[in-house]
Amino acid sequence: MNDWQALVEPDRLARWMDDCGLEHGPIEAARVLAGGTQNLLLHFRRGAREFVLRCPSRELREVGNTTIKREARLLQALAGSAVPHAGLIAACDNPDVLGASFYLMEPVQGFNPNNVAGLPPLQASDPQLRRRMGLAMVDALLRLGEVDYHAVGLADFGRPAGFRQRQVARWLAHLDSVKGYADWPGASELPGLDRVAAWLNAHCPQQFEAGILHGDFHLSNVMFRHDSAELAAVVDWELATVGDPLLDLAWLVVTWPDADGFGAGTIEVHPWAGFCSTDELVAHYRAGSSRSLADFTWYLVLAGFKLGIFLEVSYARACAGKAPMATGEKHHASALRLLATALQRIDQ
């Protein structure tokens, strides 16, 4: 039995698809796609059509069921919008079918640039295309910011009131949740954490225009078209909510690779020469949005603080033997850099 069949029983899936009128015949040519560490991504063919199934891993099913339902709802809401995304085909929240919530989406024809093997030949050969790739990512954020979340049925998808005021306490609690992990040295090994937290609370902007927030917008969570520099889709919407969209732009900036093509965590893009600077990314957003960037430093500091905690939690898991140590060490080094940069932004 293939590993995926422990999560997805083909005959059960086929019967459910019959009920939905989604082609006929057996599940064929099934293969697991990369990028599914917390959720299974399964590409398969049935009849004349191809599908991608997304469902939570066995270890994360309790939390993952809720996440999958939210993702499916978000993709449904984006249908017909200018936001590049994988089209939702059908969703199921009945655990009697596969034992967990899942959904089917259209396959995306594209590539992810975060690849140690390098960019495809077309993009690798043209620095102007690489420059446009960064601007295309900002354009995706601009289009997402234009979606009226009330009009597309997401009025209750998040809690925009008090969104920014909740951030520091929420992510400190997330870090505190791993304090008992064996061999993790603890939060005391993150210089400046308390100072950054205090500054964020003291300087929190009061007004903002709520909108849909991807929640983890960076080069690992997009796919580009093979024939151009345009986005084929923004992927991995598991942290999406209704909040402050400027945090997505700040997240993009703090994860953006350095002059050598190395970004936060395990992001690595080569060749990097020709890609936009972070200043160009922000300028492109400013030119295309009515949102004020007067307090953007606060968002950059928050993004560095939040992502630093995300990565440090990954390091704590690695210390406890729950994740690969090589990845954990990279994440810890990134967390230290992110917090150091946040402190520099505060001092400036």
C-alpha positions, -999 to +999 in steps of 0.1 A: +000+000+000+013+035-008+017+058+021-011+081+009-036+052+009-034+051+047-051+085+046-071+083+014-090+051+006-094+053-032-127+034-034-143+056-007-131+087-025-144+074-058-179+068-044-180+103-029-169+117-063-197+097-079-222+114-057-208+148-066-208+140-103-171+143-106-161+120-135-163+082-134-140+053-129-110+045-107-086+069-090-055+067-113-019+080-115-020+092-079+012+109-067+020+129-036+030+165-043+058+183-024+048+209+002+025+188+022+044+185+056+012+192+076-013+183+050-014+157+023-014+170-013-024+142-037-025+147-075-046+121-094-066+115-125-102+103-128-118+099-161-107+128-183-100+152-155-071+158-131-076+168-094-055+177-064-068+165-030-058+183+002-064+167+037-047+169+071-020+144+081-030+118+106-010+135+134-028+168+129-063+157+121-080+173+151-067+208+143-063+201+106-100+194+100-108+230+110-080+243+089-091+224+058-126+237+062-114+273+064-091+268+034-119+255+013-142+283+023-115+309+015-109+293-019-146+293-026-148+330-017-119+339-041-136+323-071-139+348-099-115+372-082-083+385-097-063+368-070-042+339-085-053+308-067-061+271-073-098+268-081-119+249-056-138+219-071-156+204-041-152+201-003-162+174+022-165+178+060-181+144+066-155+122+084-173+091+073-159+095+038-121+096+044-119+100+082-112+137+079-122+169+061-108+173+027-112+192-005-105+189-042-089+217-062-077+223-098-041+214-104-018+244-107+006+245-137+036+262-123+068+260-102+079+272-068+111+293-069+124+281-036+145+253-050+182+246-043+184+233-079+178+268-092+151+285-112+139+270-145+159+280-176+136+307-188+136+327-155+172+318-148+183+334-180+165+367-177+170+392-148+141+413-161+118+383-156+132+378-121+125+415-113+089+411-125+085+380-103+088+401-072+064+427-085+039+399-094+039+388-058+030+424-047+003+425-073-012+394-058-014+411-024-029+442-040-056+421-057-063+403-024-066+436-006-093+446-031-116+417-023-146+428-002-146+401+024-182+410+034-194+406-002-178+372-007-192+357+025-163+361+049-177+386+074-172+361+102-139+346+089-118+365+114-119+391+142-105+423+128-115+444+158-084+444+181-065+423+156-032+442+160-036+446+198-038+408+202-007+400+183+021+402+209+003+383+236-008+356+211+026+349+198+043+350+232+018+324+243+027+303+212+064+305+223+054+296+259+036+265+247+070+248+240+088+258+271+088+222+284+104+207+253+134+187+262+168+202+253+154+235+241+174+263+259+143+285+261+132+320+252+161+335+272+183+326+242+164+351+220+181+385+228+157+414+225+125+395+225+110+413+256+121+447+243+106+441+209+073+430+225+072+460+247+078+484+218+051+468+197+025+471+225+035+508+231+035+518+194+005+499+181-013+519+154-050+525+162-066+526+127-065+502+098-086+490+069-095+453+075-092+428+047-082+392+039-048+382+052-029+352+038-009+349+070+023+333+056+030+351+023+065+345+010+084+328-018+077+293-006+040+298-008+035+309-044+038+292-077+049+310-109+039+302-145+064+282-165+062+306-195+064+340-178+071+359-145+035+359-135+020+340-106+001+309-113-013+307-078-008+317-042-009+285-021-011+273+015-039+294+028-040+276+062-033+308+082-057+330+063-080+352+082-096+387+082-072+411+097-047+437+086-034+430+051-003+452+056+011+424+077+013+403+046+034+429+029+057+431+059+059+393+060+071+394+024+097+420+032+112+402+063+113+368+045+128+383+012+162+368+004+195+387+009+220+396-018+231+359-020+195+346-024+190+333+011+158+343+029+143+335+063+141+299+074+148+276+045+140+300+017+167+299-010+164+312-046+191+311-073+200+330-093+190+360-073+206+388-093+178+409-108+151+404-082+136+435-067+149+451-035+125+452-006+122+490-011+110+484-046+084+459-033+071+484-008+071+512-034+051+490-058+025+483-031+023+520-021+017+530-057-012+505-061-030+507-028-050+533-009-038+519+024-015+542+044+020+529+050+028+557+075+032+531+103+049+504+082+079+501+105+056+488+131+044+461+107+080+451+099+089+448+135+057+427+142+065+405+112+100+399+124+088+392+160+060+368+149+081+349+123+110+347+148+087+330+172+074+307+145+109+296+136+120+293+172+091+270+180+103+249+151+138+248+167+122+237+200+105+209+182+138+198+167+155+199+201+129+176+214+133+152+184+100+161+168+116+176+137+150+174+118+177+192+137+194+206+106+162+225+097+157+235+134+192+250+135+185+270+104+153+283+118+170+293+151+196+312+132+169+330+113+150+338+145+181+355+159+186+375+127+149+385+126+149+398+161+182+416+157+168+433+126+136+442+145+157+459+172+176+479+145+143+491+131+132+502+165+164+521+171+162+538+137 
